[in-house]
């Protein structure tokens, strides 16, 4: 008969923080922990005989066995002083079951009554024997605090050697990290100790309980449960609906209902609380989750919770002028924690920049209720009230103007220094790769010098392949060259992709292998590389033309993340805005951390970018370090494109903006009269546009579209101007910045440069001064393009780019339609 622990004083199991953790505990409960089973019901003599017999449960040296025997006898004597029919019941009745840190002191106190004074080592050895004999099963909290490196080998030998061998056969998700693999196996052994059974009996709930026990002790104790879960999931013993990963489970809430969103603010007036919940439920169908959450924080937090705090008697939306005026005054400022010049932090009061937007949402709340009351008077009519906010009070014009001014100033400061940032990122990547290569060939315990620095390799390593992971510099600082090279690579890739595409950071992290498309023109067979950007802010996908430089970067990224079979691993990603999991996708922005393939976080990208900025030494006008955010590259891309002749409406499509005014807001240093003239032109054109333009495309028009790409073929390569636009550089192709020179035409370009040099020499002999200036400009442009071709070829031939496939080899799919 198996009985479970039903003590009334047993502490309840507190679920992991966050709604998602609570839901998982409800779907995947842990196995019940019994208080009796055959091994725990054995007599004292039987346990000692199993330990002392010809085949002991734990082999060891004579001295080790003697220590274990003394400790086992003392533990059994001590447990017999507590009530219970089994050793487990006596253990649960003892104070040591709930004492996590110094539990053995209770046994030492008992031993002193017998005129004995054993050390903690004897008692711990005896407890180790009882655990391995399955006579006692401590809970996971106790096992996490009293973790032992001897536990896993003993459990593997005494409980389920076949199960552990099966795990080791499929390989640990941690790859070459032997320490991580050992910690994951120890976590599996702890679950087997606490719940009994073998490896095959472990459930999702068991892993969740271990993760909870580690999180309650220390956040760092959650790595081994996550690795153990990933290992067991890879073994295939969990159901298909099991969570993909336990990463950051304690911090994820998932999507919660409007009631839960409002109840976070603990509103005291229940009628108003129910009204806000009803309003959010009505708006929920037309909003994404992030917008719904923000709306709840405004209405329940910034609005009504503040009203209740300062006016507890308020129970209606009909606010007096005094109440509404006081709320607006409080809303105008906020108290935040800021770092002071001396390094300390202090609470300071500063203006709230979003106050007009908050007022606008509260005003919309009042107006929506009044409007809905016309259709459902019994539901919304009792809550209609005068709007306490006028239209002028929530005007966003000044806020948008200030934001536009700040954005333009940031762009003006950062656009000229972008080439410097690019060079620093490339240099840091080359240096990090050089240090890592030097470390990989250095023997253990040796000293080596690279790039003028001296490092010492440790004598031991935790990697399975025997190669070192870290090194110590001359000052004794620990350096992880693998991590440094990894961060340097992704910083370089991020800067290159953002500056060549102008995409948002959330779109950058959503780029997958399937996003790279090879489009072949049916008539000419010309291949056009395209990058598909997944819908993000405007829920509209778009296609971007891949330049040769961008193709090189994408090739390097794909070569880095590909697995041994040549495919990009499928990973699960969490949408922090929608609070939901995405299906597994071959995302390019992924790396292996602690044995799991994860998507690179936005926080990591920003930190790596700041490290490169610090190394560049760039400063702003005030002399302080210059800051770069991922969105700055987007503003620079749009500004640079428009300054180089790209029509604003084409830039709007490229950037994925739903309104051209948004694009104009991003473009800094662009003449105001040009913007106004272009907008007037668009307005006039729309006014006279015939209705027959809104029709299906004819075959002739489609042929004209395809023929456009054929007409862009030039002697030196291809013209990169936008579709449907004329040449704005008067067909001066050698000088044109949008000319994409083919590497095969380098000889022709060299011939043109030499011819220009001969013509300049002739003009100088003949005194044709007017010709010299134009010919010199063309020659400089030709030399610049030759240098670009040589630099591109040098990058491809360099060790950094060795093995990187061509674009035709890295595309995930091709399209002829």
Secondary structure, DSSP 8 states (H G I E B T S, - for coil): ---B---TTS------SSHHHHHHHHHS-----BS--TTTT--HHHHHHHHHSSS-SS---HHHHHHHHHHHHHHHHHHTTS--SSHHHHHHHSGGGT--SSTHHHHHHHHHTTT----HHHHHHHHHHHHHTTS----HHHHHHT--TTHHHHHHHHT-HHHHHHHHHH--TTTTBHHHHHHHHHHHHHHHHHH-S-GGG--HHHHHHHHHHHHHH-GGGGHHHHHHHHHHHHHT-S-TTS-S--TTGGG------HHHHHHTT--S-HHHHHHHHHHHHHHHTTS-HHHHHHHHIIIIIIIIIHHHHH-TT--SS---HHHHHHHHHHHTEEEEEEE-TTS-EEEEEEE-TTHHHHHHHHHHHHHHHHHHHHH-HHHHGGG----SS-TGGG--HHHHHHHHHHHHHHHHHHHTTHHHHHHHHHHHHHHHHHHHHHHHHS-TT-EEEETTEEEEE-S---BTT-----EEETT--EE-HHHHHHHHHHHHHHHHHHHHH---HHHHHT-BGGGEEEEE-TTT--EEEEEEE---SSS--EEEE--HHHHHHHHHHHHHHB-TTSSB--EEEEETTTTEEEEEE-BSSEEEETTEEEE--HHHHHHHHHHHHHHHT-B-TTSSB----HHHHHHHHHHHHHHTT--HHHHHHHHT-SSHHHHHHH--S--HHHHHHHHHHHHHHHHH--GGGSS---HHHHHHHHHHHHHTB-SSEEE---TT---SSTT-TTT-TTEEE-GGGHHHHHHHHHHHHHHHHHHHHHT-HHHHHHHHHHHHHHHHHHHHHHHHHHHHHSGGGTT---HHHH-SEEE--
